Amino acid sequence: MKVIYMDNNATTQCSPAVVEAMLPYFSEKYGNASSMHAFGGNNRHAIDAARKSTAELIGAAYPDEIIFTSCATESDNTAIFSAVRTQPRKKHLITSAVEHPAIMEPYKYLESQGYRIDFIGVDEFGRFDMERFKSVIDEDTALVSVMWANSETGTIFPVAEIARIAHEHGALFHTDAVQAVGKIPVNVKAAGIDMLSLSAHKFHGPKGVGALYVRRGTRFMPFMLGGHQEKRRRAGTENVPYVVGLGKASELALARLSDGTPARIAALRDRLEQGILAAVPDVKVNGDPACRVPNTTNISFGYIEGESILMYLNDFGICASSGSACTSGSLEPSHVLRAMGVPFQFAHGSIRFSLSDQTTEEEVNTVLKELPPIIERLRKISPFSRLAA
Ligand code: PLP
């Protein structure tokens, strides 16, 4: 069965051109990039080129502001722990209530260690509560970390404005830009970002490699201690093939941003969304309609469970995802939808479709054909549904 892949916020296909660029560094060019001999040492040039491409994708002023990591989770943890360790007297941290666990968990850990934490809420469209943020930030705030775009709804936060306010209070600003990079223009210089996390596998690069941007002059302490790699900012033998893959994926992503790809993806996303809204009653789109990344739509189907919808979609080879996690027998709706105040009977039936440049009109048509009967069938057997009777 042909797979219709609409789960690109979870991960993307590694582009064939990226795989091709990586391959020689597994077999022929396997030397250690930190070696004195030319066989290994020459790989340094490949790493430098990848650093330059990654810096260009996010508008960094200097390539050496990019530190390669193993994933965005590592980048996020590095940024947070660096901010608290370099400012030991400050005991207040701010983030949003809708972050990825790679931010939430380190923040909760620091809360358990005595830090004051403010998780800033969002409104019904998932928009950041700027007034609340302004009212809690003070001179004791070490770090403000707010994501650029939300993974579940695609809502874009005004990071430049948040960074400006953070700086007015002497706080550092970090953004988890995993769901923004490669989808919308990201410019760290223009936005005044101190630190930014990204992950290659979200924009057609390989899994297991990411980067942390650290603006020159930003106080920084490494997360892992060991070798002198990455100018002593991230110890561990350089993962040359994966770094090369990230570099190639960055180059391709930058080109796609200016060749009309985002508008084409947005048109397909809108067609899918409008088609579902027209064909299915009791549905609700979650996220900021005016300010979303182009590939994402999150739709709540009232009175049924998202997991059941996914199972039926799976029978047609359609891959999407639901925000809820099944814990101890009870289905917990996603923390993002809960923060947005989505009613219980809608939050449970939420599905995220995340498209890519590989999505076709034919695939969208297939989803529009197969989904409405699935919803109708599930509502007939749902104990919550008014159709159940
Ligand atoms: N941050 C966000 C917003 C994400 O969506 C993800 C992945 O889903 C991550 C962080 C973690 O990325 P990685 O898999 O590279 O650790």
Residues whose N, C-alpha, C, O or C-beta is under 5 A from the ligand:
A	BS01	PLP	N9 A10 C71 A72 T73 H100 A102 A149 S151 D176 V178 Q179 S199 G210
